[in-house]
Structure formats: C-alpha cells, structure tokens
C-alpha cells in the first residue's frame, strides 16, 4: 500500500507545487526555497545530526525548550530543524538564528528524502505532535535512525481519518522507535491504530514546560502602559477566517458595559493581517497596527500584525481569548496565557487541545463558551469580579506548574536513542 501511496504522491507533485505557487499570491514566502522541499539541504554536509521537525509556529514554540536542552546536552551534534510553513521557518530563525541548521521538510517521496538524509546524516529524528509520513518513517527504519514522535497527540477526528487507511498507518507506526504521547487517551488511540504497545509511553504535554522570558513580560508591560494602564484589555489570539467578526461582536457587547475596554487582536496567519485590519476599520474601531508603531490610550483595537510577539501581547492583557476554537479548526494553545496568569476563554471546538482544555476547565483557570454573547458574558464576569479573575489566573499558573515534566522525559528518551545508536555516549551538561 505504501508503494501505491508513493505513486499517487508522485503523480500529485505538479498539483502540490502549483498549490504552493497559488498560496504565494498572498504569502510570497511560499514561492521561495522550493528546492528544499525537493530534498536540497541548504547547509553544509553534516554527520550525526540531531534532527527535530516542527510543522509550524505552534510546534516550534513547543519544541523550543527541547531544542535548547539538546543543544546544551549535545554540543558536538549539529542541530537540524525542519518546518513546513514559512511562519514556522521565521520562528526558527528568530529564536535560534544561526545556531541551528534550518530547512523545509522534504516532500514524503523516496528521492527527495534520500537526498536530504545523505546531506544531514541524522543520528535521531524527533517529530513534534502528529506527523505520520510513510516514506520518511521507512527511510529512518532502513537507515537505522531512531524516530521519536514527541508530544504526540491524536484527536478523535484524526483517529477516525487514519482508520480509513489503518493498514498503511499501522505499518508506518511500526517503524517508530518511541511514541511519547501527551495523554492516556492519545496513547490508546495510537495503539488502536496499530502502534506497538511497548513503544508507546505517556509523557505529558511538552507545552507545560514553556518558560516565560522576562523580556516578554517587560515588553508586554510597556505595551499595556501605551494602551493605558487603567483600562481593561482583552487579548484574542490565533484567529481564523470567520472568527474575527464574532470576537468584534463580543467586544462591542463588553464595551456597552465597560466603554474603556481595549482589544488586542492577533490573526493566526500573516496573509490575513490586511483583511482583519480592514474589518476593524469598517466597524469604526480606532485601530492601530503593531507593525506601524505603538498604540495610544485612544486606541480601541491593536492589530497584532507582527511575528514572534505572542507572549508580549498576552502579557499586556487581563483576559485571553484563544481562537481557532469558534470554527472547526480544533483550537490553539491555552497553556501560554495560563502560564502568564491570565484567565482563558475559548470556544466549543478544542479537539486538537482536548486534554489541555479539560485541565483548564477542571482547574477553574478558564471558561468554554459557544458564541459572541457567551464570550462577552465570560469576559465581563472576569472584568467585573477582580477576585474571580485573580483566582482563575492563579489556578492556571498552578495547573501549568503541576503538569511540567515532559521535557525531562523527552530529553532522556533522545539520550537513550543516541546511546543505542553508538554514535556517542550521552553528554550531560
């Protein structure tokens, strides 16, 4: 079945490249560096590299503590980070600069993968979350490169999708060295798809191990001062098409009760910045784009049209609204605002962050709402009851602290894999 999959993928390659070109109309970066997607590694010939793959921004942020730990623990091993999206690429460059080698992930085809492996010569591959690529996994197996699925999650929806090709998925998962699942439910779904049970371990969610930088808190405080320190501030992050209008509707309802409220609105994708800015202006909100300068106390909406400032936006707020959850996207990371002590509000569609959302609700760190009306009500509840807002914030901080530990387990798993490879003995810093 893998051969049929490969043949179909080769036949589809012109369409895939055309789609890249089409996406490049709105995001020009998609039209660049195509050779990397065909296996041309842009760096020098490497040997014994530690390779981490993180699809986009969210996965890159989650992988950052692990990458930093591995860099300190294995200074003699080159670090290779691959991403799929340009925004993920930008995040890698902004965070690590030239201290790592970065490339787009080659397409899951034998030729591109062989070219990439020959140049990188990995000792281990760590793939973040739920990337299952039959030819990539088989290449690791044939070259005896241990492959670890880190922070692995499998939503009920994804599980049902993979069930349709269970035979191919089971054979692919048989090539994995270790699946480090976020939760018991995720682990059980991987085993039900055919993953060897003795290679599946529950290690928790790496996103609990995020560290909040002092400079982000300081920059967020400065942003808050510019908006007006006496105002209430809603931070709505990672919005998708169709969600901005709902959030602006809720913002209108909040301002009917508390007119001096401000909103920081952060779209998920850069190609939507202009569209969301125009929507805010159409609704007669005094809108300032972050890329054009500092906001003022007269600003109604600060449009977060910059990259790499998510934690700073959150640090400027009183309540966080995590989007991707009001459309059937599956939600985004609710742990970042919780780690900053902000109450978290999100919509009904959280299937990609099922366990984390359940923890937020169980701990009292936030609310799940259905629409603009209930979103406004939840925000007003926190704004009009300082004690409730502080309790939710403290509950979020405690929840994050209690669930830390996945970083240590994953770091040790990589150490074990490298040791078994006999390329080097684990070097502890």
N, C-alpha and C positions, 0 to 999 in steps of 0.2 A: 504493500500500500504506500510505503514511503516513496517508491520509485514513481508511482502514479502522481503522488503529491509533487514530486520534483518536476516531472514532465509538465504538469499543469502550471507550475510556478514559472518555468522557463517560457512557456507559451504566453503567460500573462505579463512577462517582463516589459514588453513595449508599452502596455497599458499602465503598468506601475510607474514607469518613467514619465509617461505623459501626465499622469496624475501629479507627480512631483512638479512638473513644469506648470501645470494648471494652478496648483497651490501657490506657486511662486508669483502669481499675479498679485496676490495680497501680501504675501510674505516672501520677499525676494531671496531670502536665505535658502529656501527650498530648491532654488535653481543653481545653487553653488555646491561644489565638492561632490559631484556625482560619482567621481572615480572611487571615493572611499566606500560608497555603497556597493561598489562592484569589487571590493577587496583590496584596493590600493591603499596600504597603510602609509600615512604621510610622514611618519617619523623614521628614525634610523633602524637598522637591523637590531633586534633585541634578542635576548636569551634569558629564559627563566622568569618571564614577567608574571606579575600578579594582575589579572585582568578582571575588572568589575564592569558589568553592564547595567546601566540605569536608563530607562527609556526616555524620560523627560525630566522636567523640573522637580516634580514631587519625589520621584525615585532618587534623583541626585541629592536632594536635601536629606532624604532618609539615609542615604549611603554615606554622607559626609563624615559622620563620626567614625564609621568603619574604615573608610579610606584613610583618614588621619591616623587611626590606630595602626593600620597595616604599614603605613609609611614610616612610622616611628619604630615599629617592631622589625621590619624587614628592609632596612635602608639599602641593602645590596640588590634588592629585586626591583627592576623597573615597574612602575605602576602604569597600567593602561586602562583608561576609562573610555567606554563607548556609550553613545547615546543614539537615539533615533530621531529626535526632533531638534531643530535649531535652538529652541529655547533651552533645552537640556544642555546643548553644547555651550551656549552663552553662560549658563550657570556653572559649568565645569571650569571654564576659563576664568570667570570672575572669582571663583572660590580658590582654585588651585594654581592658576597662572601656568607657568612653565615647569612646575614641579612634577607634573604628570604628563604622560603622552595621551592625547585625545584624538579620537576618530569617530565617525559614524559607524554604526554596526553594519557589516556587510549583509546583503540580502541572503536569505537562507537557501543558497544554492551551492553545490559542491565546488564549482570553480572559484567564485569569489571567496568562499571560506578557506579553501586551500591556500590561496594567495595571502590571505590575512594571517593564517596560522604560521605559514613559512616565515613571515616577517617578524611576528610577535613572539613566537615560540613560548606560549604560556606554560607556567607550572601549575596554575589553578585558574578556574573561571568561576566568578561569583556573579549570579544573575539576580537582580532585585525583583521580587514580587512574582508576577505571573506571566513570564515569557516562556513559552514552550515551542521550541523550533526544532523539528525532527532532524534536519541535516546538521545543524550546529551541535546538537546533543550527540549525534552519531560520530561526528568528527572528533569530539572530545573523547569519546569512548575508544575510537580507533587509535588515537594518539596518546592514550593513557593520561589524559589531563582530567583530574578530578573536577567535577562540576557541582557547585552548590547553589541550590535555589534558596536565596536568603530572604527573610521577611516574607515568606511565601504565603499568599492568600488565594483563595478560590471561592468566589461568591456563588450562591445558589444558581444565579443566572449563568455564570461562566461554566459551572459544573454541568448544567443541562446542555449547553452548547457543545462542550467537549464530549459528552455522552454520545453524540451523533457520530463521532469518529473515535470511539473508545479504543478500538484495536490499535490504531496508529498512535494514540496518546499513550496507551499502556506500554507499547514497545519503546516509545520515546522516553518515558519516565524510567524505564529500566536502565537507561544509560546514565542516570543521575547518581552521583556519589552520596549526596545528602539533600533532603528537603527540610529546611528549617522553617516550620510552619508558625504562623502568628498565633493560632488558637487551635484547640482540640477539634473544633468544627472544621477548620481548614484542613487539618491533618487527616481527618476521617474522609473528607471529600477526595483528597489526593489518593488515599489508599483505595477508595471505591472506584477510582478511575484506573487502577492497576499498578500504582506505585508500590514497590516492595515495602512492606510494613516496617522492616528492620532498618530502612533508610529514611524514615520519616520521624522527625522529632519536633515536639512543640517547644519553641524557644522564645515566644513572645514577640511583641512588635518593636522593631528597632526604632520606630519613631518616638517611643517614650524616652529614648536615650539622647534626644536632641539637647544641645547646650545653647542657652540664650547668651549671646555676646553682649558685653557691657556697652560696646559702642552702638549696638542696635537700640538698646534701651535709652541711651543718651540721645541718639538721633530721633527716636520716637518722642521723647520728651520735648525736644526742640520743635518738632512738628506740631505737637499739641499746643505749645506756647504760641506758635504762629497762628493757629486756628482760634485760639482764645482759651485760656486755662479754666475759665469759669463755665464753659459750655459742656454739654454732653455730646459725646462723639460715638457714632455707630461706625464700625469698620466692616464692610461687606466684601469678602474676598472670593476670588476664583469664580466669578460669574460667567455663565454661558449664555448663548443666544436664548432669548425668551425670559431670562431671569431678571435682567436689569429693570425692566418695566415694573415687575412685581415688587422689587425692592424699593424703587422710587415711589410706588403707590403706598407701601408701608411707611416710608419716610415722610410722605405727606401727612399720613394719619398721626404719626408721632409728633410732627411739628404743629398739628392742630392743638395738641395738649401742651407741648413744650416747644415754643416757636424758635428758641435759640439753639436747637439741636443741629449738629453738623454731621455730614456723611462722608466717609472715605470709601470710594467705590473702586474696586480693583478687578478689572476683567481678567479672565484666565489667559486669553490669547492676545498677543500684541496686534494681530491684524484687526481686532475689534475695537481698538482704542478710539479711532475716529468716530466710528458708529455710535459708541456709548457716549462719547463727548457730545455729539450732535443731539442724542436723545435727551441728555440732561438740559441742554440749552433750549430745546423745543419746549420743555416743561417749565421754562423761565426760572430755573435754579441758577444762582450765581455760581458759575463753575470755573475752577482753576485746574489746569493740567499740571501735574507734578513736573513733567519734563520742561515746563516753561518757567518754573520758579516756585517760590514759597507762597503758600496760601496766606490769607489775612482773616481777621475776625469777621469780615463781611462775607466770607466765602460760605456758600451753602453746601456745595459738593466739591471735594478734592478728588479728581480723577487720577487714580494710581496708574499712570501710563509709563512707568519705569520698571526696569528689571532688577531683581535682586534686593528689593526693599520690603519684602513681605513682612518680616519681623518688625521692621520700623513702623510700618503702617499699623500693625496690631498693637505695638507698644504705645501708640498715640491714642488708642481708643478706650472706651468704657465697656462696650459690649461688642462681641464679634458675631457676625452672621456668616456662616460657611456655606457657600453656594455649591453649584453642581448637584444640589440636593432637591431643588424645586423643579428640575427637569429630570428625565430618566437617564441621568449621567452616572449616578452612583455615589455622589458626594466627593468631598475632599477632606484634607487632614484637619480634624478637630483638635488635635493634640497641640498644635502650635499656639493657638490662643489660650488653651488651658495652661500651658507651661508659662504663660505670661500673667496668669491670674485673672483672665477675662472670662465672664460667663459666655457660654457658647450657645448659639441658636442655629438650628439647621432644619431643612425641610424633610419631606417624607421618604425621599429616595436616597438611602445611605447604604446600598448593598455592597459597595466597594470598601466601606469602612464599618461594616456591621458590628464587629466586636468593639472597636473604639467608641462608636456611637452608643452602644449599650452601656459601656463603662461610664461615659459622660452622664447618661440619664440615671444610672443606678447610684452614682456618687452624688448627684444633685448639682453637678457642675454646669448644667445647661438645660435647654428645652428643645423639644422637637415640635414643629408647627406644620400647618398644612397649606396656608395661603397668606396673602398680604395682610388680611385682617388679624389672623392669629399671630403673625410675625410682629405686627405693630403692638399688639397686646403684650406679648412676651417682652419686647424691648421696654415698653412703658413700665411694666412690672419691675424690671431691674432699675430703671431710671428713677422711679418714684419711691423705691424702697432701698435705701443705701445698705441697710443691714442684709437684705436678701442678696443684693449684688455682691457684697463682700463675702458672704457665706459661700455663694456659688464659685467665686474666684478662688477662695481657699480650698474648696473641695476639689477644684481642677488641679491646683498645684499638688495637693496630696495624692490625687489619683496618678498623676504623671510620675511622682517620686516613687510610689509604691510599685509601679509596674516596670521600673527600669531593670535592666539586666540582660536584655537580648544582645547588646553589644559585646559583652564579655564572652557569652556563649558562641557567638558567630566568629569572633576573633580566635577563640580556641579551636573552632572547627576548621578554620583556614589553616591554622598552625599544624593541626593533625594531618590535614590533606597534604601540606607541603612536606611534612616529615615522612609520610608514607611514599612520597614521590622520590625520596632520597636525593633531591636536588640540593637540599641544605638542611641543617638542623635548625629548629626554631630558635630565633634570637630574641630574647626578652630584653626590653628596654629597662 
